[in-house]
Amino acid sequence: MKIFEQLERQRHWNEDERMLLDQVQRLADQVIAPAAEHYDRSGEFPQKNVDAINALGLNALFVPEAYGGAPMSIRLYLRVVQIISEACASTGIIYATNYHGMKPLIDVGTEEQKQRLLPLIAEGGLGALAITEPEAGSDATGMKTSFTPDGDDIIVNGTKIFITNGNIADRILLFGKWSEIDDPKKAISALIFEKGTPGFEVIRLEEKMGHRASPTAAIAFNNARVKRANLLGNPGDGLSILLSSLNKSRPSVAAHALGIATAAFKDMVTYINDRKQSGRKIIEFQGNQFMLADLATDLAMAESWLDYVAGLFERGESDFGLEASMIKMRASDLAMRISTEAVQMHGGYGYCADYRVERLMRDAKITQIWEGTNQVHRQLIGRSFIKK
Ligand SMILES: Cc1cc2nc3c(=O)[nH]c(=O)nc-3n(C[C@H](O)[C@H](O)[C@H](O)COP(=O)(O)OP(=O)(O)OC[C@H]3O[C@@H](n4cnc5c(N)ncnc54)[C@H](O)[C@@H]3O)c2cc1C
């Protein structure tokens, strides 16, 4: 793993960052990874892992100081997501979803909204991001959830599906359409829905192939009354909030996918250095070395591109949607490819639950589907080359 150790050294973390990363690595090794199999099998919410993450104050990493946070760099946040996800993909996505849901509030919320809504998140509250609906997946503009103004309130009606943390989140970033705006795209608006608001219903929790400990909920809003003060921006600002928030969450889901890819890569290398057939270690067969070389190279390239995107983000660039699409697409394809090869390299054992690679392959699949399917990302990247 010399290449990856060198890559990590080149990140030149400062002393505070190094100390935090060491703490997160210990947490991952001692608490999160050992429990991952249990949570995957039981499908139980990994409360102990979330408590341990909160004991380290990791939500504070992305919340500004004025609202109870202790922010460090986005690069550091992404590294934390990767380390946690390598230990347990379910726990990784639960943690990252707090950021995905709350970053738009941090970016476009008013001072009053941030003072009121963010301290709970900084202390370890759960966030969610609710876009998808039964009839609106890849094309989110087809959403039907309605926001109807009523004096100082907004009446919310509609159904969202596949919402990570949706059943338990303290704050949900919710997208819907402003009833008084006719144009379907211009009507999209965003608000923060607070836990405990009457009219909220959890319809069901999905039974899934992977990420079995990360709750995925179908939720409904039945004449739910939300304070107008919770609207982000103005009525109709939702589409631009949605697009800019996805640009920021995609590097984060890429870091999560790279966590899965890294776990699979390490398990594969360990196993084929040990397992022998025909009197030779599996790694000594040249075909397997070629495969390993390709995967290691792609993993190193993806990590470097993630660092590059994080750099754009940190320098305050606003136009990095394509770069974010590229890393989301490549990291998730790689997680699927490496975990599939890792199962293959374990032979029959890889298909059995005794080895972690079986879980990693199941966990990897969704990374190609959520936050924009990889077909959609290919389309976004490809069409950027069409000459006007
Ligand atoms: C475990 C899990 C967690 C999730 N978490 C969240 C969450 O927290 N918040 C949230 O809002 N959503 C969440 N989602 C939803 C997820 O983002 C959507 O499933 C995804 O965007 C795809 O939408 P869809 O399932 O409706 O598929 P569809 O849009 O119906 O797509 C079906 C197929 O058609 C393809 N397709 C669609 N449009 C095109 C096109 N233009 N060109 C080529 N191919 C196309 C797709 O790539 C896909 O292969 C989650 C989903 C799952 C399963």
The ligand as a Tripos MOL2 file, in Angstrom:
@<TRIPOS>MOLECULE
LIG
   53    58     1     0     0
SMALL
NO_CHARGES

@<TRIPOS>ATOM
      1 C1        -30.6880    3.4940   -0.7280 C.3       1 LIG1
      2 C2        -31.1270    4.7590   -1.3950 C.ar      1 LIG1
      3 C3        -30.9210    5.9760   -0.7690 C.ar      1 LIG1
      4 C4        -31.3630    7.1590   -1.3730 C.ar      1 LIG1
      5 N1        -31.2370    8.3530   -0.6930 N.ar      1 LIG1
      6 C5        -31.8670    9.4520   -1.1900 C.ar      1 LIG1
      7 C6        -31.9700   10.6530   -0.4120 C.ar      1 LIG1
      8 O1        -31.4570   10.7290    0.7170 O.2       1 LIG1
      9 N2        -32.6610   11.7120   -0.9320 N.ar      1 LIG1
     10 C7        -33.2540   11.6650   -2.1560 C.ar      1 LIG1
     11 O2        -33.8780   12.6350   -2.5490 O.2       1 LIG1
     12 N3        -33.1590   10.5410   -2.9340 N.ar      1 LIG1
     13 C8        -32.4970    9.4460   -2.4760 C.ar      1 LIG1
     14 N4        -32.4310    8.2940   -3.2240 N.ar      1 LIG1
     15 C9        -33.0230    8.2830   -4.5570 C.3       1 LIG1
     16 C10       -32.0080    8.2230   -5.6800 C.3       1 LIG1
     17 O3        -31.3060    9.4330   -5.7710 O.3       1 LIG1
     18 C11       -32.7810    7.8590   -6.9590 C.3       1 LIG1
     19 O4        -33.1220    6.4880   -6.8420 O.3       1 LIG1
     20 C12       -32.0110    8.1310   -8.2210 C.3       1 LIG1
     21 O5        -31.8940    9.5130   -8.4240 O.3       1 LIG1
     22 C13       -32.6590    7.4980   -9.4640 C.3       1 LIG1
     23 O6        -34.0170    7.8060   -9.5400 O.3       1 LIG1
     24 P1        -35.0640    6.6130   -9.7610 P.3       1 LIG1
     25 O7        -34.8010    5.5800   -8.7440 O.co2     1 LIG1
     26 O8        -36.4200    7.1880   -9.8160 O.co2     1 LIG1
     27 O9        -34.6930    5.9980  -11.1650 O.3       1 LIG1
     28 P2        -35.1580    6.5310  -12.6260 P.3       1 LIG1
     29 O10       -34.9230    7.9840  -12.7310 O.co2     1 LIG1
     30 O11       -36.5190    6.0110  -12.9010 O.co2     1 LIG1
     31 O12       -34.1180    5.7940  -13.5450 O.3       1 LIG1
     32 C14       -34.2590    4.4250  -13.9580 C.3       1 LIG1
     33 C15       -33.1370    4.1190  -14.9510 C.3       1 LIG1
     34 O13       -33.2860    4.9720  -16.0910 O.3       1 LIG1
     35 C16       -32.0830    5.6770  -16.3270 C.3       1 LIG1
     36 N5        -32.3460    7.0210  -16.8380 N.ar      1 LIG1
     37 C17       -33.1800    7.9400  -16.2910 C.ar      1 LIG1
     38 N6        -33.0950    9.0960  -16.9750 N.ar      1 LIG1
     39 C18       -32.1580    8.9030  -17.9500 C.ar      1 LIG1
     40 C19       -31.5970    9.7190  -18.9450 C.ar      1 LIG1
     41 N7        -31.9650   10.9840  -19.1050 N.pl3     1 LIG1
     42 N8        -30.6540    9.1770  -19.7640 N.ar      1 LIG1
     43 C20       -30.2680    7.8910  -19.6200 C.ar      1 LIG1
     44 N9        -30.7480    7.0780  -18.6690 N.ar      1 LIG1
     45 C21       -31.6820    7.5820  -17.8390 C.ar      1 LIG1
     46 C22       -31.3910    5.7450  -14.9680 C.3       1 LIG1
     47 O14       -30.0010    5.9740  -15.1040 O.3       1 LIG1
     48 C23       -31.7340    4.3970  -14.3750 C.3       1 LIG1
     49 O15       -30.8330    3.4450  -14.8420 O.3       1 LIG1
     50 C24       -31.9590    7.1080   -2.6460 C.ar      1 LIG1
     51 C25       -32.1560    5.8820   -3.2960 C.ar      1 LIG1
     52 C26       -31.7720    4.7180   -2.6680 C.ar      1 LIG1
     53 C27       -32.0720    3.4060   -3.3380 C.3       1 LIG1
@<TRIPOS>BOND
     1     1     2 1
     2     2     3 ar
     3     2    52 ar
     4     3     4 ar
     5     4     5 ar
     6     4    50 ar
     7     5     6 ar
     8     6     7 ar
     9     6    13 1
    10     7     8 2
    11     7     9 ar
    12     9    10 ar
    13    10    11 2
    14    10    12 ar
    15    12    13 ar
    16    13    14 ar
    17    14    15 1
    18    14    50 ar
    19    15    16 1
    20    16    17 1
    21    16    18 1
    22    18    19 1
    23    18    20 1
    24    20    21 1
    25    20    22 1
    26    22    23 1
    27    23    24 1
    28    24    25 2
    29    24    26 1
    30    24    27 1
    31    27    28 1
    32    28    29 2
    33    28    30 1
    34    28    31 1
    35    31    32 1
    36    32    33 1
    37    33    34 1
    38    33    48 1
    39    34    35 1
    40    35    36 1
    41    35    46 1
    42    36    37 ar
    43    36    45 ar
    44    37    38 ar
    45    38    39 ar
    46    39    40 ar
    47    39    45 ar
    48    40    41 1
    49    40    42 ar
    50    42    43 ar
    51    43    44 ar
    52    44    45 ar
    53    46    47 1
    54    46    48 1
    55    48    49 1
    56    50    51 ar
    57    51    52 ar
    58    52    53 1
@<TRIPOS>SUBSTRUCTURE
     1 LIG1         1 GROUP 0 **** ****
